[in-house]
């Protein structure tokens, strides 16, 4: 595991925060209106956001060094890959609640804001724990191994029940209406959550659970706070475009979850074996890219019957 690198000066963090605010504004603007409904739009902006995240590695190189840049690229691609699993859950949540597409992006935007905050907290706590207690590595490895097993077992092309959504529906005052995309509304003289508000809470809870897995994985490659956080944020930016693209393609990629499970399992093994030998970053990078690419190619080439027989995740 990479050692904790020299801390970045305050001005660098402030500049990064300003950049993130600008990019969030761009994300909000570009996903408004009917133009954000087409597959071509989703594909184009997904490429733009991934390209932006990759381009930021150049700034990491200027601010730090080649080693930090390699760590950034590995964590960025790792988090981007794992985010696909998160987006599957978002599809299930919106489909189960029947949220119209025109309201889904609003819930996703605020979900991304929550992800920016919670991932920062988890990075600080996780890195501090590793600095003080080396045995925490085994807890992280166990979390990743369990996540790999759970991911391996599920089929993203099949409709699934979301437990957090079911629990929230039983314990919170809910209106089944969307109420023009508002999160809360007056119903029979009482304030209640709308279906969009319920979706937002479920999205936030899901992202918190996924963040535990993804941050544990990221910490196996670096403990540099700036590299960790910037790679995570750029992986989260553009998720709304990627979500829309995934909604179009999910039936075409029935084997994608195998690739994600392989990445999680590989990272767990990397953590457990690190006291004896260290897997080079370039091998980790190749494995991450290779696993996801292989799963997509296998889905495209060898799973036409699986796509034809799959039961779609509920769509709005």
N, C-alpha and C positions, 0 to 999 in steps of 0.2 A: 504494500500500500504506500502511495506517495506520501512523503512527509509534508507537514503543514508548511506552506510557503510563506514568504515574507508578506506582511499585510499591506494592502493597497492604501495609499493616502486618502484622506477624507474627500479631497476634490475629485478623485477618480470615482468614488462612490456617488457623489453628488451629480457628476456628469452622467454617470450610467442611469441614475434615477430619472434625470431629465429626459434622457433618450427613451427610456421605457414609457414615460408618460406620453411623449410624442407618438411613439409607435402604437400605443394603445388607442390613441385618438385616431390614427390612420386606420387601425383595425375596425374601430367602431364606424367610421365613415364609409369604408369600403364594403361593409356588410349590411348597409341599409338600402332599402328599396328593392324593387323587383329584379334588379340586375344580379342580386346575390342568390338567385334561385337555380341558375343553370350549372350543369356539370363543367362546362368550359370555364366559367368564371371561377368555380371552386378549384379546378386544376391549376389555372393560371396563378391565382393568389397563393395556393399552397406552394407552388414552385418559388414564387417571390419570397415568401416567408422563410422557407427552408434555405434559399440562397442568401437571405439577410443573415440568418443564424450562422451559416458557414463563413460569410464575409467578415463577421465580427471576430473570427479567429485571427484575422490579420491584425486587428487592434490589440488582441491579447498578446500576440507576438511582439508588437512594438512596446507594450507596457511591461511585459515580463520576458519570456524566453521561449525557445522551441519546445522544451519539455512541458511548460504550462499550456502551450498551444495544442500539443498532442492530447493532453488531458482534457482540454476544453472540447475538442472535436469528438473524442470518445464519449464523454458524458452527454454532449448535445445529441449525438446520434442514438445513444442509449435511451435517453429520456424521450426523444421523438418517437422511437420505436415503441416504448412502453406506453406512450400516450394513446396509441391506437387501441390498446385494451381498455383504457379509460373511456374512449369515445364509444366503444361498443355499449358500455353501460348507459351512457347518455342517450343513445338511440333507444334503448329499452325503456328508460324513464319517460322520455317524451312520447314514445309510442303508446305506453301503457296509460298515460294520462290524456292522450289525444290532443297534445298541444299543437296548434296550427304552426306551420313553418314561420309565419311572419312574427311569431312571438318567441320562437326558440332561440333566436340570436340574442335577444335581450337577456334571457336567463343565462346563456352561455357567456356573454360578456361579463356579467357580474360574477359568474363562476370563475372566470379567468382572474378577475381582481382578487377573489378569495385565494386562488391558487398562488398568486404572487406573494401574498402575505404569509400563508401557511407554510409554503415551501421554504421561505426565508427562516421561519421559526424552527422548522425541522432540521434545516441545515446547521443552524447555530447549536441546537441541542445535540444533534447527532455527532457533529465534529467535536464538541466539547466532551461528550461521553467517551469518544474514541481516544481523545487526548489523555483522559484520566484513567479509563478502565479498558485495558486491551481485550479483556474477555467479552466485551460488548460485540466484538467481531463475530463470535459464535451465535449470538442472538440475531444479528443481521443475516448471517448465513442461513439460520433456521427460517427466518421470515421469507427470505428469497426462495428457499427450497419449497416451502409450503405454497407460496404464490405460484411457483412454476407448476406444481402438481395441480393446483386449482385451475390454472389457465389451461393446462393440458386436457383436463377433463371436460371443459365446456366447449360447446359448439356455438360460435357467434352468429351463425345463420339461423339458429333456432330461438324462438321466443322463450324468454326466461323470466322468472319472477325476481323482482328486486326486493330484498328483505327490508332494507331501510325505508323504501317507499311504502311498503305494507305497514310497517310499524308507525310511521308518521301519520298515515291515513287513519289509524285507529286512535291516536292520542292527541291530534290537533284538530281544531275546528276548521273544516275544509268546505269550500264551495267548489263544485265540479265545473263551474264556468271559468272562462279565461278572463272575463272583465277587461277587455281591450288591452291585455298584456300587463295589467297591474299585478303587483305581488300580494296586496291585501285589498279588501273591499268591504263595504257595509252590506250585510245580508240579514234580513229580519231584525234590524236594529242592533246587530252585533258585528264587531270586526272579525273577519275570517280570512284565512289564507285562500287565495285563488288557486286554481290548478297550476298556474305559472309560478306562483310563490312556492307551492309545494315542490314543483320541479326544481326550483333554484336551491332549496334546502337539501333535497336529495342529491343534486349535482355536487353541492359543497361537501356533503358527508362522504360521497363516493370519492371525490378528489382527495380528501384527507386520508382515506384508507389507502388509496393508490399511492399517495405521496410517501407513506411509510415504506412501501416496497421500493419505489423509485429512488428515494433519497438513500436508503440503505444500499442500493445497487451503486449509486453514484459515488458514495463514500468509499467504495472499494477501489476506485480508480484515482481519487485525489481527495485531500482534505483542505485544499486551497479554497477559502470561502468565496473569493471573487470568481474563480473559475467555476465552482459549484453553482453559485447563484446565477451568474450570467448565462451559463449553459442551460440551466433549468428555465429561466425566464424566456430565452429565445426558443426553447422547445415548446413552451406554452403559447407564445405569441403565434397567431395564425391558426389556432386550433379550431376556430369557428369555420374557416374555409375548409380545413381538413375534415371537419365533422360533416359538412355538406358533401364533400367528395366521397367520404366513406359511406354515407347514406346511399349513394348511387352504386358503390362498388362492393358493398358487403357480401352480396350474393355471389360475386365473382371471385371472392377470396376465402373460401371455406377452410383452407389450411393455414391461414395466417396465424391463428392462435398457437399452432405448433412452433412456429418461428419465435414468437414472443416467449413461449415456455422455455425454449432452448436457450434464449438469451438470459433469462432469469436463472436457470439451472447452472449455466456456465459461470455466471457471476458468483453464485453460491459456492461453487467448487473453487473459484479463484480466491475467495476469502478464506476458505478452509485450508487450502494448500500453501498459502502465502508464507507461513513460517519456515517452510522448507525450500520453496523455490517461487520466484516471481514471474508470472506470465507477462511478457512484454506488451506494452500498450498497442503496438501495431498488430499483434496477434488478436488482441481483444477487439480492436476496431474492425479487423477483417471478419471476425466471427459474428459480430453484431450485424454488419452489413450483409454478410453472406447468409445468415440465418433468415433474415426478413426477406431478402431477395429470393432465396430458394423457395420459401413458403409461398410467395406471391406467384413465382413462375410455375410451381407445382400446381397451385390452384387454377392457374390459367390454362395449363396444358392437360392435366390429368383428372380434373374434377368436374367435367361438364354434367355428369349424371348427378353428382352431389348437389350442384346448383339447381338442377331441374327438379330434384325431389325435396329440396330444403323448404322448410316452413319459414316464411319471411318474418323478421322482427316487425312488430306493429308499426305502421307508418301513419303520419298525420295526413 
